[in-house]
Amino acid sequence: MSDRFIAAPDHPGWQEWCIGTPEQFNRAVLGRMLVRFEDDKVRVRLLEPAERHSNLNGVFHGGVLMAFIDTAMFAGANLLAGKPDQRGVTVDMHTQFLAPGSLEKPLDALVELTRETGKMFFTRGLLVQEDVTVCSFNGLVRKIS
């Protein structure tokens, strides 16, 4: 696969997504993230929700949800396209908040790659916690050589 995706022995069937350094935003703020293929989707898991992810109501902060979506779009698109080391920037992202996200359980992004062109990934997906859909989203990622 890639040195960005390493086996997660404590979570059989999952890969840990080691993107950037531990001090950079993705890992420093969001924390440990796991990935696995599920049919025509990639599931990206924010494994350990913490108080730093909360708003004043004690649930996931909307900004954290959007940051996780932004990050998960890259993992999903890259893996589904077979380009695990592709770099890119978000051009457009739409998010619909549907339910509060609990800090008591992992948060999953189910990412689909709806189209790939020479310079773009088109994605859509859901943030879910068990049978609760927290958000729906779609986004456009521009590839960087």
C-alpha positions in Angstrom: 0.0 0.0 0.0 2.1 3.0 1.3 4.1 3.9 4.3 1.3 6.2 5.3 -1.0 3.2 5.9 0.3 0.7 8.3 -1.3 -2.4 9.9 -3.2 -1.7 13.1 -2.6 -4.9 15.1 -4.9 -3.8 17.9 -7.7 -3.4 15.3 -7.6 -6.4 12.9 -8.7 -5.6 9.4 -7.8 -1.9 9.8 -4.9 0.2 8.7 -3.7 3.1 10.7 -3.4 6.3 8.6 -0.2 8.0 9.6 -0.5 11.3 7.7 2.0 14.0 8.5 3.9 14.3 11.7 2.3 13.9 15.2 2.6 17.7 15.6 0.7 18.6 12.4 -3.0 19.3 12.5 -4.5 15.9 11.4 -2.8 13.8 14.1 -2.4 16.5 16.7 -6.0 17.7 16.7 -8.0 14.8 15.3 -5.9 12.0 16.8 -5.5 8.4 15.7 -7.4 7.5 12.5 -7.9 4.1 11.0 -9.1 3.1 7.5 -10.5 0.0 5.8 -12.1 -0.8 2.5 -15.9 -1.7 2.6 -17.2 -2.7 -0.8 -17.0 0.5 -3.0 -16.3 2.8 0.0 -13.5 3.5 2.4 -14.4 3.8 6.1 -12.2 6.3 8.0 -12.5 6.1 11.7 -11.7 8.8 14.2 -10.8 6.3 16.9 -10.7 8.2 20.2 -13.0 11.2 20.5 -11.9 13.5 23.3 -13.0 16.6 25.2 -10.9 18.7 22.8 -13.3 17.6 20.0 -16.4 18.9 22.0 -18.5 22.0 21.8 -20.2 23.7 24.8 -23.1 21.1 24.6 -20.7 18.2 25.2 -21.0 16.7 21.7 -18.7 17.0 18.6 -18.0 20.5 17.6 -19.1 21.3 14.0 -15.7 22.6 13.1 -14.1 19.3 14.2 -16.7 17.3 12.1 -15.8 19.4 9.1 -12.1 19.0 9.7 -12.6 15.3 9.9 -14.6 15.2 6.7 -11.9 17.3 4.9 -9.3 14.8 6.1 -11.3 11.7 5.4 -12.1 12.8 1.8 -8.3 12.5 1.0 -7.9 9.1 2.6 -11.0 7.7 0.9 -10.3 9.2 -2.6 -6.7 8.2 -2.5 -7.3 4.6 -1.5 -10.3 4.1 -3.9 -8.3 5.5 -6.8 -5.3 3.3 -5.9 -3.1 6.4 -5.3 -2.3 6.3 -1.5 0.4 9.0 -1.7 -1.5 11.5 -3.9 -1.4 15.0 -2.4 -4.2 17.5 -2.9 -6.2 20.5 -1.6 -9.9 20.8 -0.9 -11.6 23.0 -3.5 -15.2 22.7 -2.3 -17.0 20.9 0.5 -20.7 20.9 1.4 -21.8 19.5 4.8 -25.3 18.8 6.2 -25.4 18.4 9.9 -28.1 15.8 10.8 -27.6 14.7 14.4 -25.2 15.4 17.3 -22.1 13.3 17.4 -21.4 11.5 20.7 -17.9 11.7 22.2 -18.5 8.3 23.8 -17.8 6.2 20.6 -15.7 6.3 17.5 -16.8 8.5 14.6 -16.7 7.0 11.0 -16.6 8.6 7.7 -17.9 6.4 4.8 -16.3 7.9 1.7 -17.2 7.2 -1.9 -15.2 8.4 -5.0 -17.9 9.4 -7.4 -15.6 10.5 -10.2 -11.9 11.0 -10.9 -10.4 13.3 -13.6 -6.8 14.1 -14.4 -6.8 16.8 -11.7 -9.8 16.2 -9.5 -11.4 13.7 -7.1 -15.2 14.1 -6.6 -16.3 12.6 -3.3 -19.4 12.1 -1.2 -20.2 10.3 2.1 -21.6 10.1 5.5 -20.3 10.6 9.1 -21.9 7.8 11.2 -21.8 6.4 14.7 -23.3 3.0 14.7 -26.8 3.5 13.2 -26.9 7.3 13.6 -26.0 9.5 10.6 -24.3 12.6 12.0 -23.5 14.4 8.7 -23.7 14.0 5.0 -21.1 15.6 2.7 -19.7 16.0 -0.7 -16.5 17.5 -1.8 -14.0 18.2 -4.5 -10.3 17.6 -4.1 -7.7 19.0 -6.5 -4.7 16.8 -7.0 -1.3 18.2 -6.6 1.6 16.6 -8.5 
